[in-house]
Amino acid sequence: MSQTRRTLIAGAALALLGSIAIAPSPVAAQQLKEVRIGFQRAGLFPAVKQRRTVEDVLKPRGVDVKWVEFSFGPPLLEALNTGNIDFGYTGDAPPIFAQAARANLLYVAALPTSGGNEAIVVPADSPIKTLADLKGKKVGFAKGSSAHNTTVAALEKAGLSYSDITPVYLAPADAATAFAGGSLDAWTIWDPYLALTEKGKVRVLASAKDVHATNAFFLANKDFTGAHQDIVALLNQTFAQESKWADQHRAEIVKTLREATSFDTEALDRAVSRSQFLVTPLTDKIIASQQATADRFLKLGLIPKAINVKDIVWNWTPGS
């Protein structure tokens, strides 16, 4: 082949690569006008929504904020996967199930939790006294939620297998009704539902902190993150600052939760008092904890294939 022909071919290849490199993603094709944030009526989120802190930060950029409410994590992550929201918050198990299903999302920040705001509860007069006594019992929890993970970890600690219980997959509101009606022997649930339930005749069999390390996460749509890394970093930073505010203003958190949920103030005060308000990048320790959970789920056949949590971690440097 002549030198001239080689030069022409090389030039054409470079031109093609250049066109691929600068081709805008579907998310970036238009100027960003709105960020859609998925949230649950728990923790600091109702307060942040009411304070309009995120709106104030994004307004100078010409970006509006739309808050989209979910009852628990898995539906929120499905909305992230399909691009119906851009950014959201869940517990530890939902992202693992989502990654195993090839969801189009990324971990973008971690929210380490106290582990005291989720627990397995039983009726006060229940013969179930230890985790080992769950054998043969009906245990309710939301499938794919952090409560699912806590249940599995508790069984493992007690030397039981997943097949030793009858899992009853129910969303929180439905599980509350079933538990109150005696259809469940035990219920794994998080605050503020846990705190509300504790006002009745119940007994905490084990808190999440008794059986495993707990974390929650901010996640974002992968395409959105690739196109708007500055916005994702700004959201992380804003929520991190709001977490510091929340830690010093717990009475205000209780007030906004009361307005958002109509739950009993005493129960909400209990929930908020044991909450940890912190937003951090994902550390090696947190990633390792998530990986251990994923491996546990694979072993039990709860996810269809092995996953590598690191594959969907976006590195956030605070202040960037």
N, C-alpha and C positions, 0 to 999 in steps of 0.2 A: 504494500500500500504506500502511496506517495506521501511525502511529508505534508503536502498541501491538504490532501484528503484527511489525514490524521488530525490536522489542525482544525478543519471544518467540523469533523465529528466531535472532537473535544469541546469546541465552542458551542455546538448545539446541545451537548450534554449539560454543560455549565448553565446555559440559558434555561434548560428545562428544570434543573435543580433550583435555579433562582426563582422561577415562577412558582414552584412548589413551596419554597420557603416563605414567600411573601403572600401567598394566598390566604386571605382571612378565614378564620374559623366561622362556622355558622353563628356562634354566639357573638363574635366580634364584628360581624358584617355590618351591624348598625350600632350607632352610639348608644351606650348603656343609659337607659332612662329610669329603670326601676330594679330594685333588688327585692326578691321575695324570700322572706325568712320564715322557716317552719319552727314552731315553738309548741310547748305544752304548758298548761296552766299550773306551773310548779316553779319553785326556786325563785330566781331573780327576774325571770322573763316578763311577767306581768308588770313589774315595777319599771323595768327598762322600757317597755312599750309605752307605759304611761308617761314616763319622763321625757320621751321623744329624743333621747340622747343620740341614738343612731341616725334619726332624721336630721338632727342638727349637724352631725358630722358629714353626712352625704349631700346635704342641700347645696353647699358651695360648688359641688361637682355637677349639679343639675340632675341628681339621682334621687328618685322617690323611694320610699320603703313600703312594702306590703307585707303585713303579718298574716301568716296562715296557720290556723290552730289544728293540732292533732291530739288524739287521746293517748297515744303511745308511739314508740319508736318505729316499728316496722312500716306502718303506712306513710310516715314522714319520709323514710328512706326510699320508698317506692316513688314518692313524688320527686325526690331528688334525682333518682335514676332516670325518670322520664322527662326531666327538665321542667316540671311544673312548679318547682321552687328551686332556689339557687343555693341556700345555706340553711343549716338546721342543727338541732341538738338532739342527741339520744344517749341512752345508756350503752353498756359495753357489748351486749350480745347482738343487737340489730345490725351493726356494720359487718359482723362476721357472716351472718346469714346472707346479707346483701352481696358481699364480695364473692361468696361461693356461688351466687347466682349471676355473677359477672355484671353487677350493677356499675353504672357509670358515675362513680363518686370517689372522693378522697377524704381521708382524715386530715383536718387542717389545724386542730388544736385539741388539747386534753383538758378535762375538768376533773382532777382527782377528787374523790368524794370521801366522806368520813366513814362510810360503811354502816352507819347507824340509822340511815334513813330508808332502809329496805330490810324486810324480815319475813320469816315464816311464822305465821300465827295460827293458833288453834283455839277452840272454845276453852274458856276457863276451866270447865269441868271435864275436859277431854282426858281419856286414859293415855293419850300420847304424851309422854314425859321427856323422851329423848329423840334425837334424829333417827336412831335405829328403829323407833316405834312407828315410823312412817311406812314401814314395809306393809304392803297390802292395802294401803290407804289411798283415798282420792285426794290429790293435791292440785289445787287450781292456780293458774298463772297465765299471763299473756304469752302466747307462743312467739318465740324469737325475741323476747324482751330481756331486759337485765334480770327480771325475776326468774326467767327460764334458766339463766346462767347460775343464779344463786341457788336455785333448786338442785341443779345438777351438781354444783360444788358441795352442797350440803349432803347429798346422797353419797358422794365420793368420800367425804370425811367420815361418814357413818359406816362405810364399808358396804353400802348397798349399791345395786345396779339400777339403771333407769327403769328396767323392766320390773323392778320390785314394787313400783308404785303405779297407780293409774293416773296419768297426767290428764287434767281437764283444762283444755285451752279456752280461756275466757278473757275478754277485755275487762279492764278494771271495774267498770260500772256493773257489768253482768256478773262478775265474780263476787262483788260485794253482796249482790242480791242472793246468789247461790250460797255463799258462806253464811249469811244471816239466816237463811232458810234451812240450814243443816244439810245441804246437798254436797258440801265439801267437808272433808276431815281436816284439811289444812289449806292455807292460802298464802302464797308468796306475793308480797305487794310492796310498793314504794310509797314514800310521802308525796302528797299529803293524805292519800287514802289510808296509809298505815296509821298515821297519827289519829285520824278520824275513827278508825276501827278500834284503836286502843282505848277509846272512851267507853267502849262496851265491855262485855264480859268475855275478854279474850286474854290469852297468854302468849307472849313471844317465846317461840321455841328456840329460835336462833336468829341473830342479826346477820346481815351480809358480811360484816367485818369479822364474824366468828368463823367463817368458812372460806373466804377468799379475799384477795385485794380487789377493790372496786374503783372504777373510773367511768366517767362519762366523756362525751366527745362532741366537738363541733365537726360537722362534715359539710362538704360542698360538692356540687355537681362538677365533674371533672372538666368538661368543656368550659364551663363558666370560670373555673379557677385558672385554666390555661389562658383564657382571654383577658381576665381581670384580676391578676394576682395582687395588684395594689389595693383593690377593693376588699378582697378576702383578708389581706393583712390588716387593713383598716378596721374591718369588722372584728377581727380577733383582738386588736388593740383596744377598741372601744369597749367590748365586753369585758376585757381584762380590767380596764379602769372602772367599769361599773361594778365588777365583782369586789373591788377594794371598797367602793362606796357602800355596797350592800353589807359587807362585813361589819361596817360601823353604823349601819342604819337598819337593824333587823326589825325594829318596830314598824318601819315604813314598808318593809317587805311583807310583813304579816298583814298590814292594812290593805295593800294592793291585792294580795292573794285572797283576802276576805271578799273584796269587791269583785274579783274575777270568778270565784268559785262558790261563794255563799257558804263556805264551810265554817264550822265552829271556830271562833277565834282562839279558844284554848288549845284546840288541836293544831291549828296552824302555828301557834306560838311554839308548841312542842316541836313541830317539824322544822321550823326555821332555826330554833336554838341548837339543833344538832346538825345543821347543814354546814358544809364547808364551801366558801365562795372563793374560787381560784381558777384562773385560766392560764395554761402554760403550753409551750410546745410539747410535742410528743418526745419523751426521753426514751433511751434504750430500755430502761426498766419498764416503762408503761407499754412499750411495743412488745416486750418479752411477755408481759402479763396477758396481753391480748392474744399473742401467739399460743400461749399455753391453753387459753380458753378455746381457741380454734382447733387445736390438736385434740382437746378433750371432746369437743363436739364431733369431730371426725371419727374418733374411736367409737363413739356411741351411735354413729350412723345418722346424726342429726343434720349434717351437711354432706353433700354428695361427693366432695373431692377435697383434697388438701389445698390449703391456701397459704400464701406468704403475706402476712400483714404488712410488712415493709413495702410491698409492691404498690400500695395505695396510700402511702404516707407522704403528704406535702410538707416540706420543711419550712416552717415559719420562724423567722428571727425577730423577736419583739423589738420594736423601734424602727423596723425596716419599712 
